Amino acid sequence: MWKQWVNAVLGLAVLATPFLNLSSETATWTLAIAGIAVAVLALWSAVKYSPGRHSTFAHR
């Protein structure tokens, strides 16, 4: 489960990176959209497969 939370943090970091004025407008939007996608999917995975819930997947 810790992997999903790491993905969420990394996704939020990617989302924040373009707003530090380090890249062009196109790169800013690309990084923002990618960051949102990674963060949302990671958070969704972390909540959906939390240890307290029944899942068809084996927990490793």
C-alpha angles and dihedrals in degrees: 000000000000089000092065091052091049089052090051093051092047090049091053090048090053088049092052097045098078093054091064089077092245099127146035125273094262092050089047093058093042092052092043093052092044091048093051092049094049094045095047094047093045093049091046090051092047093052097040095050100036115146094251094060128078113246134179089224121085113246113233 
